[in-house]
Amino acid sequence: MLTPFEKMLFVMLALFAVGATYAGFMEMWQVINRGQGKLALNQASPARRQRARRLPRPAHHAQDPPHDQPVPSGGGVGLHLLFSG
């Protein structure tokens, strides 16, 4: 059982989280609407879908591993490059 102080603290933190989420989404909305034109939220036009179907698919490269072998993860190479300054 939580004490009255813990209950009040929980409600206050929950309200803060909801407010921070709202502020974050409003900022994202403003950034998106800052661009040119309107954001197309509907399906892609039929002409655009047809054009996408005609695009060539990328060729298989010789250095790509076969599909039956696991792809090596590289270990900590990314972190080493990140911190090697």
N, CA, C and O atoms as a printed pandas DataFrame, in Angstrom:
     atom_number atom_name residue_name chain_id  residue_number  x_coord  y_coord  z_coord
0              1         N          MET        A               1    0.838   -1.173    0.000
1              2        CA          MET        A               1    0.000    0.000    0.000
2              3         C          MET        A               1    0.884    1.237    0.000
3              4         O          MET        A               1    1.857    1.313    0.751
4              5         N          LEU        A               2    0.554    2.182   -0.822
5              6        CA          LEU        A               2    1.329    3.408   -0.909
6              7         C          LEU        A               2    0.827    4.432    0.098
7              8         O          LEU        A               2   -0.361    4.486    0.418
8              9         N          THR        A               3    1.754    5.236    0.584
9             10        CA          THR        A               3    1.371    6.315    1.502
10            11         C          THR        A               3    0.697    7.417    0.688
11            12         O          THR        A               3    0.845    7.460   -0.534
12            13         N          PRO        A               4   -0.041    8.308    1.351
13            14        CA          PRO        A               4   -0.681    9.416    0.619
14            15         C          PRO        A               4    0.336   10.281   -0.145
15            16         O          PRO        A               4    0.040   10.762   -1.240
16            17         N          PHE        A               5    1.524   10.477    0.427
17            18        CA          PHE        A               5    2.557   11.250   -0.264
18            19         C          PHE        A               5    2.981   10.556   -1.560
19            20         O          PHE        A               5    3.122   11.211   -2.592
20            21         N          GLU        A               6    3.185    9.242   -1.515
21            22        CA          GLU        A               6    3.589    8.490   -2.704
22            23         C          GLU        A               6    2.499    8.503   -3.770
23            24         O          GLU        A               6    2.797    8.577   -4.962
24            25         N          LYS        A               7    1.239    8.432   -3.347
25            26        CA          LYS        A               7    0.133    8.499   -4.304
26            27         C          LYS        A               7    0.096    9.852   -4.999
27            28         O          LYS        A               7   -0.088    9.935   -6.213
28            29         N          MET        A               8    0.278   10.934   -4.197
29            30        CA          MET        A               8    0.257   12.268   -4.773
30            31         C          MET        A               8    1.457   12.463   -5.705
31            32         O          MET        A               8    1.323   13.063   -6.772
32            33         N          LEU        A               9    2.613   11.964   -5.308
33            34        CA          LEU        A               9    3.805   12.055   -6.148
34            35         C          LEU        A               9    3.601   11.310   -7.459
35            36         O          LEU        A               9    4.019   11.791   -8.513
36            37         N          PHE        A              10    2.965   10.146   -7.411
37            38        CA          PHE        A              10    2.692    9.371   -8.617
38            39         C          PHE        A              10    1.777   10.146   -9.560
39            40         O          PHE        A              10    2.039   10.208  -10.762
40            41         N          VAL        A              11    0.719   10.731   -9.035
41            42        CA          VAL        A              11   -0.216   11.496   -9.865
42            43         C          VAL        A              11    0.490   12.693  -10.483
43            44         O          VAL        A              11    0.286   12.993  -11.660
44            45         N          MET        A              12    1.323   13.382   -9.698
45            46        CA          MET        A              12    2.033   14.545  -10.227
46            47         C          MET        A              12    3.008   14.142  -11.335
47            48         O          MET        A              12    3.099   14.827  -12.354
48            49         N          LEU        A              13    3.729   13.049  -11.150
49            50        CA          LEU        A              13    4.667   12.584  -12.175
50            51         C          LEU        A              13    3.926   12.106  -13.429
51            52         O          LEU        A              13    4.390   12.315  -14.550
52            53         N          ALA        A              14    2.777   11.467  -13.230
53            54        CA          ALA        A              14    1.988   11.036  -14.391
54            55         C          ALA        A              14    1.488   12.232  -15.184
55            56         O          ALA        A              14    1.537   12.219  -16.413
56            57         N          LEU        A              15    1.010   13.260  -14.506
57            58        CA          LEU        A              15    0.566   14.478  -15.185
58            59         C          LEU        A              15    1.726   15.171  -15.904
59            60         O          LEU        A              15    1.555   15.684  -17.010
60            61         N          PHE        A              16    2.897   15.183  -15.279
61            62        CA          PHE        A              16    4.081   15.751  -15.914
62            63         C          PHE        A              16    4.437   14.971  -17.184
63            64         O          PHE        A              16    4.782   15.570  -18.203
64            65         N          ALA        A              17    4.355   13.646  -17.126
65            66        CA          ALA        A              17    4.677   12.817  -18.291
66            67         C          ALA        A              17    3.692   13.078  -19.428
67            68         O          ALA        A              17    4.096   13.163  -20.588
68            69         N          VAL        A              18    2.410   13.205  -19.109
69            70        CA          VAL        A              18    1.407   13.495  -20.142
70            71         C          VAL        A              18    1.666   14.873  -20.749
71            72         O          VAL        A              18    1.577   15.038  -21.966
72            73         N          GLY        A              19    1.980   15.854  -19.922
73            74        CA          GLY        A              19    2.273   17.194  -20.424
74            75         C          GLY        A              19    3.519   17.228  -21.289
75            76         O          GLY        A              19    3.532   17.899  -22.321
76            77         N          ALA        A              20    4.568   16.518  -20.891
77            78        CA          ALA        A              20    5.796   16.474  -21.679
78            79         C          ALA        A              20    5.557   15.776  -23.013
79            80         O          ALA        A              20    6.110   16.186  -24.033
80            81         N          THR        A              21    4.737   14.724  -23.015
81            82        CA          THR        A              21    4.406   14.033  -24.255
82            83         C          THR        A              21    3.640   14.955  -25.192
83            84         O          THR        A              21    3.937   15.015  -26.385
84            85         N          TYR        A              22    2.672   15.662  -24.668
85            86        CA          TYR        A              22    1.892   16.606  -25.474
86            87         C          TYR        A              22    2.800   17.691  -26.063
87            88         O          TYR        A              22    2.694   18.023  -27.243
88            89         N          ALA        A              23    3.684   18.234  -25.240
89            90        CA          ALA        A              23    4.593   19.287  -25.723
90            91         C          ALA        A              23    5.508   18.746  -26.811
91            92         O          ALA        A              23    5.775   19.440  -27.792
92            93         N          GLY        A              24    5.989   17.529  -26.653
93            94        CA          GLY        A              24    6.859   16.926  -27.662
94            95         C          GLY        A              24    6.146   16.718  -28.984
95            96         O          GLY        A              24    6.707   16.998  -30.043
96            97         N          PHE        A              25    4.916   16.229  -28.934
97            98        CA          PHE        A              25    4.157   16.022  -30.169
98            99         C          PHE        A              25    3.782   17.350  -30.825
99           100         O          PHE        A              25    3.769   17.454  -32.052
100          101         N          MET        A              26    3.480   18.356  -30.021
101          102        CA          MET        A              26    3.176   19.670  -30.598
102          103         C          MET        A              26    4.400   20.249  -31.300
103          104         O          MET        A              26    4.279   20.845  -32.369
104          105         N          GLU        A              27    5.576   20.076  -30.703
105          106        CA          GLU        A              27    6.801   20.562  -31.337
106          107         C          GLU        A              27    7.062   19.817  -32.644
107          108         O          GLU        A              27    7.445   20.427  -33.643
108          109         N          MET        A              28    6.858   18.510  -32.639
109          110        CA          MET        A              28    7.036   17.721  -33.857
110          111         C          MET        A              28    6.043   18.172  -34.928
111          112         O          MET        A              28    6.412   18.292  -36.096
112          113         N          TRP        A              29    4.807   18.420  -34.552
113          114        CA          TRP        A              29    3.783   18.877  -35.492
114          115         C          TRP        A              29    4.175   20.225  -36.110
115          116         O          TRP        A              29    4.001   20.441  -37.309
116          117         N          GLN        A              30    4.700   21.118  -35.285
117          118        CA          GLN        A              30    5.112   22.425  -35.781
118          119         C          GLN        A              30    6.299   22.315  -36.738
119          120         O          GLN        A              30    6.360   23.037  -37.733
120          121         N          VAL        A              31    7.235   21.422  -36.445
121          122        CA          VAL        A              31    8.381   21.226  -37.329
122          123         C          VAL        A              31    7.923   20.671  -38.674
123          124         O          VAL        A              31    8.398   21.113  -39.720
124          125         N          ILE        A              32    7.011   19.714  -38.654
125          126        CA          ILE        A              32    6.510   19.137  -39.898
126          127         C          ILE        A              32    5.769   20.191  -40.703
127          128         O          ILE        A              32    5.945   20.278  -41.919
128          129         N          ASN        A              33    4.951   20.984  -40.051
129          130        CA          ASN        A              33    4.163   21.995  -40.761
130          131         C          ASN        A              33    4.981   23.207  -41.191
131          132         O          ASN        A              33    4.479   24.052  -41.933
132          133         N          ARG        A              34    6.226   23.310  -40.743
133          134        CA          ARG        A              34    7.091   24.400  -41.163
134          135         C          ARG        A              34    7.550   24.229  -42.608
135          136         O          ARG        A              34    7.975   25.198  -43.237
136          137         N          GLY        A              35    7.472   23.023  -43.136
137          138        CA          GLY        A              35    7.939   22.737  -44.489
138          139         C          GLY        A              35    7.035   23.343  -45.548
139          140         O          GLY        A              35    6.030   23.984  -45.244
140          141         N          GLN        A              36    7.414   23.125  -46.789
141          142        CA          GLN        A              36    6.642   23.658  -47.905
142          143         C          GLN        A              36    5.485   22.725  -48.222
143          144         O          GLN        A              36    5.629   21.504  -48.159
144          145         N          GLY        A              37    4.364   23.286  -48.555
145          146        CA          GLY        A              37    3.203   22.495  -48.933
146          147         C          GLY        A              37    2.584   21.791  -47.743
147          148         O          GLY        A              37    2.937   22.048  -46.592
148          149         N          LYS        A              38    1.672   20.914  -48.038
149          150        CA          LYS        A              38    0.986   20.155  -46.992
150          151         C          LYS        A              38    1.542   18.744  -46.949
151          152         O          LYS        A              38    2.005   18.219  -47.961
152          153         N          LEU        A              39    1.496   18.139  -45.786
153          154        CA          LEU        A              39    1.937   16.774  -45.594
154          155         C          LEU        A              39    0.872   15.842  -46.158
155          156         O          LEU        A              39   -0.280   15.881  -45.728
156          157         N          ALA        A              40    1.252   15.010  -47.114
157          158        CA          ALA        A              40    0.300   14.093  -47.742
158          159         C          ALA        A              40    0.126   12.876  -46.834
159          160         O          ALA        A              40    0.999   12.011  -46.770
160          161         N          LEU        A              41   -0.987   12.816  -46.147
161          162        CA          LEU        A              41   -1.248   11.703  -45.243
162          163         C          LEU        A              41   -2.071   10.599  -45.898
163          164         O          LEU        A              41   -2.364    9.583  -45.269
164          165         N          ASN        A              42   -2.447   10.798  -47.168
165          166        CA          ASN        A              42   -3.245    9.785  -47.853
166          167         C          ASN        A              42   -2.329    8.798  -48.581
167          168         O          ASN        A              42   -1.105    8.923  -48.530
168          169         N          GLN        A              43   -2.916    7.841  -49.241
169          170        CA          GLN        A              43   -2.154    6.848  -49.991
170          171         C          GLN        A              43   -1.409    7.522  -51.136
171          172         O          GLN        A              43   -1.795    8.597  -51.596
172          173         N          ALA        A              44   -0.348    6.882  -51.586
173          174        CA          ALA        A              44    0.398    7.403  -52.735
174          175         C          ALA        A              44   -0.500    7.347  -53.973
175          176         O          ALA        A              44   -1.351    6.467  -54.101
176          177         N          SER        A              45   -0.295    8.286  -54.862
177          178        CA          SER        A              45   -1.122    8.341  -56.061
178          179         C          SER        A              45   -0.868    7.107  -56.930
179          180         O          SER        A              45    0.216    6.527  -56.858
180          181         N          PRO        A              46   -1.841    6.693  -57.748
181          182        CA          PRO        A              46   -1.636    5.525  -58.614
182          183         C          PRO        A              46   -0.443    5.698  -59.551
183          184         O          PRO        A              46    0.280    4.734  -59.804
184          185         N          ALA        A              47   -0.223    6.910  -60.071
185          186        CA          ALA        A              47    0.918    7.118  -60.967
186          187         C          ALA        A              47    2.240    6.917  -60.226
187          188         O          ALA        A              47    3.193    6.374  -60.785
188          189         N          ARG        A              48    2.293    7.348  -58.992
189          190        CA          ARG        A              48    3.521    7.189  -58.208
190          191         C          ARG        A              48    3.782    5.723  -57.885
191          192         O          ARG        A              48    4.926    5.270  -57.931
192          193         N          ARG        A              49    2.724    4.976  -57.556
193          194        CA          ARG        A              49    2.894    3.543  -57.298
194          195         C          ARG        A              49    3.368    2.826  -58.553
195          196         O          ARG        A              49    4.220    1.941  -58.475
196          197         N          GLN        A              50    2.820    3.200  -59.722
197          198        CA          GLN        A              50    3.218    2.571  -60.979
198          199         C          GLN        A              50    4.687    2.860  -61.277
199          200         O          GLN        A              50    5.415    1.974  -61.725
200          201         N          ARG        A              51    5.124    4.088  -61.032
201          202        CA          ARG        A              51    6.518    4.460  -61.273
202          203         C          ARG        A              51    7.443    3.680  -60.334
203          204         O          ARG        A              51    8.536    3.285  -60.741
204          205         N          ALA        A              52    7.027    3.456  -59.095
205          206        CA          ALA        A              52    7.848    2.712  -58.141
206          207         C          ALA        A              52    7.989    1.252  -58.561
207          208         O          ALA        A              52    9.027    0.638  -58.314
208          209         N          ARG        A              53    6.966    0.693  -59.189
209          210        CA          ARG        A              53    7.047   -0.691  -59.646
210          211         C          ARG        A              53    8.052   -0.858  -60.779
211          212         O          ARG        A              53    8.625   -1.936  -60.941
212          213         N          ARG        A              54    8.275    0.197  -61.569
213          214        CA          ARG        A              54    9.195    0.096  -62.704
214          215         C          ARG        A              54   10.649    0.306  -62.315
215          216         O          ARG        A              54   11.533    0.084  -63.142
216          217         N          LEU        A              55   10.931    0.727  -61.087
217          218        CA          LEU        A              55   12.316    0.954  -60.677
218          219         C          LEU        A              55   13.084   -0.359  -60.656
219          220         O          LEU        A              55   12.541   -1.382  -60.238
220          221         N          PRO        A              56   14.342   -0.350  -61.100
221          222        CA          PRO        A              56   15.121   -1.584  -61.078
222          223         C          PRO        A              56   15.451   -1.983  -59.644
223          224         O          PRO        A              56   15.660   -1.134  -58.777
224          225         N          ARG        A              57   15.491   -3.266  -59.418
225          226        CA          ARG        A              57   15.853   -3.761  -58.089
226          227         C          ARG        A              57   17.367   -3.792  -57.971
227          228         O          ARG        A              57   18.048   -3.996  -58.976
228          229         N          PRO        A              58   17.917   -3.598  -56.776
229          230        CA          PRO        A              58   19.370   -3.621  -56.629
230          231         C          PRO        A              58   19.921   -5.007  -56.944
231          232         O          PRO        A              58   19.325   -6.023  -56.590
232          233         N          ALA        A              59   21.066   -5.029  -57.615
233          234        CA          ALA        A              59   21.703   -6.290  -57.981
234          235         C          ALA        A              59   22.349   -6.915  -56.753
235          236         O          ALA        A              59   22.710   -6.219  -55.805
236          237         N          HIS        A              60   22.490   -8.231  -56.781
237          238        CA          HIS        A              60   23.151   -8.955  -55.702
238          239         C          HIS        A              60   24.651   -8.724  -55.826
239          240         O          HIS        A              60   25.232   -8.950  -56.888
240          241         N          HIS        A              61   25.273   -8.278  -54.750
241          242        CA          HIS        A              61   26.706   -8.003  -54.777
242          243         C          HIS        A              61   27.492   -9.233  -54.369
243          244         O          HIS        A              61   27.033  -10.029  -53.549
244          245         N          ALA        A              62   28.670   -9.387  -54.938
245          246        CA          ALA        A              62   29.506  -10.558  -54.656
246          247         C          ALA        A              62   29.938  -10.593  -53.193
247          248         O          ALA        A              62   30.123  -11.678  -52.641
248          249         N          GLN        A              63   30.104   -9.446  -52.554
249          250        CA          GLN        A              63   30.570   -9.438  -51.174
250          251         C          GLN        A              63   29.447   -9.736  -50.176
251          252         O          GLN        A              63   29.723   -9.919  -48.990
252          253         N          ASP        A              64   28.198   -9.790  -50.621
253          254        CA          ASP        A              64   27.104  -10.120  -49.718
254          255         C          ASP        A              64   27.202  -11.582  -49.308
255          256         O          ASP        A              64   27.462  -12.440  -50.151
256          257         N          PRO        A              65   26.996  -11.883  -48.020
257          258        CA          PRO        A              65   27.057  -13.289  -47.589
258          259         C          PRO        A              65   25.850  -14.055  -48.102
259          260         O          PRO        A              65   24.789  -13.468  -48.320
260          261         N          PRO        A              66   25.999  -15.360  -48.296
261          262        CA          PRO        A              66   24.836  -16.172  -48.699
262          263         C          PRO        A              66   23.752  -16.099  -47.624
263          264         O          PRO        A              66   24.038  -15.824  -46.459
264          265         N          HIS        A              67   22.531  -16.342  -48.023
265          266        CA          HIS        A              67   21.405  -16.208  -47.100
266          267         C          HIS        A              67   21.365  -17.292  -46.039
267          268         O          HIS        A              67   20.682  -17.131  -45.028
268          269         N          ASP        A              68   22.081  -18.396  -46.243
269          270        CA          ASP        A              68   22.031  -19.470  -45.263
270          271         C          ASP        A              68   23.094  -19.306  -44.176
271          272         O          ASP        A              68   23.156  -20.129  -43.262
272          273         N          GLN        A              69   23.933  -18.267  -44.247
273          274        CA          GLN        A              69   24.951  -18.029  -43.231
274          275         C          GLN        A              69   24.591  -16.765  -42.450
275          276         O          GLN        A              69   24.062  -15.812  -43.022
276          277         N          PRO        A              70   24.876  -16.754  -41.143
277          278        CA          PRO        A              70   24.567  -15.547  -40.361
278          279         C          PRO        A              70   25.468  -14.382  -40.768
279          280         O          PRO        A              70   26.619  -14.577  -41.161
280          281         N          VAL        A              71   24.938  -13.197  -40.671
281          282        CA          VAL        A              71   25.694  -11.995  -40.989
282          283         C          VAL        A              71   26.507  -11.608  -39.758
283          284         O          VAL        A              71   25.941  -11.519  -38.668
284          285         N          PRO        A              72   27.829  -11.372  -39.893
285          286        CA          PRO        A              72   28.626  -10.995  -38.718
286          287         C          PRO        A              72   28.188   -9.636  -38.193
287          288         O          PRO        A              72   27.877   -8.729  -38.965
288          289         N          SER        A              73   28.167   -9.506  -36.866
289          290        CA          SER        A              73   27.670   -8.268  -36.260
290          291         C          SER        A              73   28.725   -7.186  -36.179
291          292         O          SER        A              73   28.376   -6.010  -36.070
292          293         N          GLY        A              74   29.990   -7.531  -36.227
293          294        CA          GLY        A              74   31.033   -6.516  -36.161
294          295         C          GLY        A              74   31.494   -6.207  -34.754
295          296         O          GLY        A              74   32.417   -5.413  -34.576
296          297         N          GLY        A              75   30.894   -6.799  -33.767
297          298        CA          GLY        A              75   31.328   -6.597  -32.388
298          299         C          GLY        A              75   31.267   -5.147  -31.958
299          300         O          GLY        A              75   30.264   -4.472  -32.188
300          301         N          GLY        A              76   32.324   -4.665  -31.339
301          302        CA          GLY        A              76   32.371   -3.305  -30.836
302          303         C          GLY        A              76   33.034   -2.324  -31.786
303          304         O          GLY        A              76   33.497   -1.270  -31.351
304          305         N          VAL        A              77   33.090   -2.641  -33.058
305          306        CA          VAL        A              77   33.769   -1.780  -34.018
306          307         C          VAL        A              77   33.116   -0.410  -34.075
307          308         O          VAL        A              77   33.819    0.600  -34.123
308          309         N          GLY        A              78   31.787   -0.347  -34.070
309          310        CA          GLY        A              78   31.091    0.928  -34.143
310          311         C          GLY        A              78   31.425    1.818  -32.962
311          312         O          GLY        A              78   31.669    3.012  -33.137
312          313         N          LEU        A              79   31.440    1.254  -31.754
313          314        CA          LEU        A              79   31.768    2.042  -30.576
314          315         C          LEU        A              79   33.218    2.490  -30.623
315          316         O          LEU        A              79   33.535    3.608  -30.216
316          317         N          HIS        A              80   34.105    1.626  -31.118
317          318        CA          HIS        A              80   35.518    2.001  -31.223
318          319         C          HIS        A              80   35.659    3.203  -32.150
319          320         O          HIS        A              80   36.381    4.148  -31.832
320          321         N          LEU        A              81   34.975    3.176  -33.296
321          322        CA          LEU        A              81   35.052    4.294  -34.233
322          323         C          LEU        A              81   34.417    5.552  -33.659
323          324         O          LEU        A              81   34.869    6.666  -33.925
324          325         N          LEU        A              82   33.377    5.367  -32.878
325          326        CA          LEU        A              82   32.694    6.507  -32.281
326          327         C          LEU        A              82   33.571    7.236  -31.268
327          328         O          LEU        A              82   33.581    8.466  -31.214
328          329         N          PHE        A              83   34.302    6.471  -30.470
329          330        CA          PHE        A              83   35.083    7.076  -29.398
330          331         C          PHE        A              83   36.553    7.243  -29.730
331          332         O          PHE        A              83   37.326    7.660  -28.867
332          333         N          SER        A              84   36.969    6.931  -30.958
333          334        CA          SER        A              84   38.388    7.027  -31.287
334          335         C          SER        A              84   38.800    8.436  -31.684
335          336         O          SER        A              84   39.967    8.670  -31.999
336          337         N          GLY        A              85   37.861    9.379  -31.674
337          338        CA          GLY        A              85   38.072   10.788  -31.828
338          339         C          GLY        A              85   38.888   11.226  -32.943
339          340         O          GLY        A              85   39.100   12.425  -33.120
